[in-house]
């Protein structure tokens, strides 16, 4: 239904395949309920083994077969996104890089429509993974109150942020795939008028990102404060 809605509205989907919260317990107790966990009959004693264990890779490839065949038909699929905020999962770059190379090769071999591939990181500007040819779109997620700067307005620092990000890799399109002022978003917002939302959308567009910044809290922020008009 989502792909049909995207077709009707001339929109594109970034379909992420794996979520960091399923491989730690501090966000949603995800690892404790993860089917890869040996406690549930899975092959892994620890979540960090997910990117190194042959059995886990084989199981994931079976799942990828289904996902590619089920949704890979759609011209509204912009890209496969391997991980939502992979740096919040317990993997090192040294173990993640060969995993990304192997799994992306498998993805490309089976995706007859050869969609783009990306990944996403929380807050982090740079990663050695962006150098990989397998990573075709660079992405970051950010929340202003977590940035180590006094400049919280994206209108002031979006250009510098993008320069740092794209300077770490060969020329590739970059997206601010998720942003917000804070991560609370439940009525305690510093800005209730949508200024940060407005500036984030426009600043990213004009400094050279491949698209406008994508605001996260549509439900507890944009809808609550009726800030949809900024998109118009």
C-alpha positions, 0 to 999 in steps of 0.5 A, spaced: 500 500 500 505 504 501 508 503 494 502 504 491 501 511 495 508 513 493 506 512 485 500 516 486 503 522 489 510 521 485 514 520 491 520 515 492 521 510 498 528 509 502 526 502 504 531 500 510 532 493 511 535 492 518 534 496 524 539 498 530 534 497 535 534 490 534 541 489 536 541 492 542 537 493 549 538 500 551 533 503 545 527 498 545 530 491 548 530 489 541 536 484 542 532 480 547 527 479 543 531 478 536 530 471 533 537 471 531 539 471 539 540 464 541 535 464 547 530 464 541 533 458 537 538 463 533 545 462 531 548 468 535 550 468 542 552 476 542 549 481 537 555 483 534 556 476 531 551 478 526 556 481 521 561 475 522 557 469 523 556 465 516 549 462 519 547 469 520 549 471 513 546 465 510 539 466 514 539 474 512 540 472 504 534 468 505 530 474 507 533 478 502 531 474 497 523 475 499 524 482 500 527 483 493 522 479 490 516 482 493 518 490 493 524 490 488 519 491 482 517 498 484 520 504 480 518 508 486 523 504 490 529 509 491 534 505 494 535 499 499 538 502 506 542 497 509 541 499 516 537 505 520 543 508 524 548 502 524 553 506 529 548 505 534 548 497 533 555 494 536 559 493 530 566 496 528 567 499 522 572 493 521 567 488 521 562 492 518 565 493 511 566 486 509 559 485 511 557 491 507 561 488 501 559 481 501 551 483 502 551 488 497 554 484 492 548 479 493 543 484 493 546 487 486 546 479 484 539 478 485 536 485 484 534 485 477 532 493 477 539 494 480 536 499 485 541 504 489 544 502 496 545 506 502 546 506 509 545 511 515 548 514 521 546 517 527 549 524 528 556 522 525 558 526 520 563 521 517 565 514 516 570 509 512 564 506 509 562 512 505 568 510 501 566 504 499 563 504 491 557 499 494 555 505 498 552 510 493 548 515 497 551 518 503 546 519 509 546 522 516 541 523 521 541 529 526 538 532 532 540 539 534 540 538 541 545 532 540 550 536 536 557 538 539 555 546 537 552 552 540 549 553 533 543 549 533 539 552 526 541 548 520 540 555 516 547 557 519 551 550 519 548 546 513 553 548 508 559 546 513 556 540 515 555 538 508 562 540 506 565 535 512 560 529 510 562 529 502 569 531 503 570 524 507 568 520 500 568 520 493 563 524 489 556 522 491 549 525 493 548 526 500 541 526 504 539 528 511 535 522 512 532 524 519 533 531 523 529 534 528 531 539 534 530 534 540 528 527 540 523 528 546 518 531 541 512 530 546 510 537 548 516 540 551 519 543 544 523 549 544 520 551 538 513 550 537 512 554 530 516 550 526 522 555 524 527 549 525 523 545 521 522 550 515 530 552 516 532 545 515 528 543 509 530 549 505 537 550 508 539 543 506 536 544 499 540 550 497 547 548 500 547 542 495 544 536 499 540 531 494 534 533 497 531 536 503 532 534 510 527 529 512 523 531 519 522 525 523 517 527 528 511 528 524 506 525 529 508 528 536 511 535 532 508 537 525 501 534 527 501 537 534 503 544 532 499 544 525 506 545 522 504 542 515 504 549 512 512 549 511 512 543 506 507 547 502 
